[in-house]
Amino acid sequence: MNSDQVKGRIEQAKGKMKAIFGKGTGNKKTELAGKIEQIVGSTQALYGDAKEESRKQP
């Protein structure tokens, strides 16, 4: 597992928590920011997955 994968998964988790907090408090801005963080984290994790896959292939 490379650093992009780890950072991406962490960013996803932070975004999910922020989205839940925003939804629970009724703050649409915080909820949207959390969803954006999730997307950014997911993208970074996918990049890390692809990078890891390319290292495995000869």
C-alpha positions as CSV (number, residue, x, y, z in Angstrom):
1,M,0.0,0.0,0.0
2,N,1.5,3.3,-1.0
3,S,1.1,6.8,0.5
4,D,-1.5,7.9,-2.0
5,Q,-3.7,5.0,-1.1
6,V,-3.5,5.7,2.6
7,K,-3.9,9.5,2.3
8,G,-6.9,8.9,0.0
9,R,-8.6,6.5,2.4
10,I,-8.1,9.0,5.3
11,E,-9.5,11.9,3.2
12,Q,-12.5,9.8,2.4
13,A,-13.1,9.0,6.1
14,K,-12.7,12.6,7.1
15,G,-15.1,13.7,4.4
16,K,-17.7,11.1,5.4
17,M,-17.5,12.3,9.0
18,K,-17.9,15.9,7.9
19,A,-20.9,15.1,5.7
20,I,-22.6,13.2,8.5
21,F,-21.9,16.1,10.9
22,G,-23.3,18.6,8.4
23,K,-26.4,16.5,7.8
24,G,-27.0,16.0,11.5
25,T,-26.7,19.8,12.2
26,G,-28.6,20.8,9.1
27,N,-25.6,22.7,7.8
28,K,-25.8,22.1,4.0
29,K,-22.4,23.9,3.4
30,T,-20.6,21.5,5.8
31,E,-22.4,18.5,4.3
32,L,-21.4,19.5,0.8
33,A,-17.8,20.1,1.8
34,G,-17.7,16.6,3.3
35,K,-19.0,15.1,0.1
36,I,-16.4,16.9,-1.9
37,E,-13.7,15.7,0.5
38,Q,-15.0,12.1,0.0
39,I,-14.7,12.5,-3.8
40,V,-11.2,14.0,-3.5
41,G,-10.1,11.1,-1.2
42,S,-11.6,8.5,-3.5
43,T,-9.8,10.0,-6.5
44,Q,-6.5,10.0,-4.7
45,A,-7.0,6.4,-3.5
46,L,-7.8,5.3,-7.0
47,Y,-4.7,7.0,-8.3
48,G,-2.7,5.2,-5.6
49,D,-4.3,1.9,-6.6
50,A,-3.4,2.4,-10.2
51,K,0.2,3.4,-9.2
52,E,0.5,0.2,-7.2
53,E,-0.9,-1.9,-10.0
54,S,1.6,-0.4,-12.4
55,R,4.5,-1.3,-10.1
56,K,3.3,-4.9,-10.0
57,Q,3.4,-5.3,-13.7
58,P,6.7,-6.0,-15.5
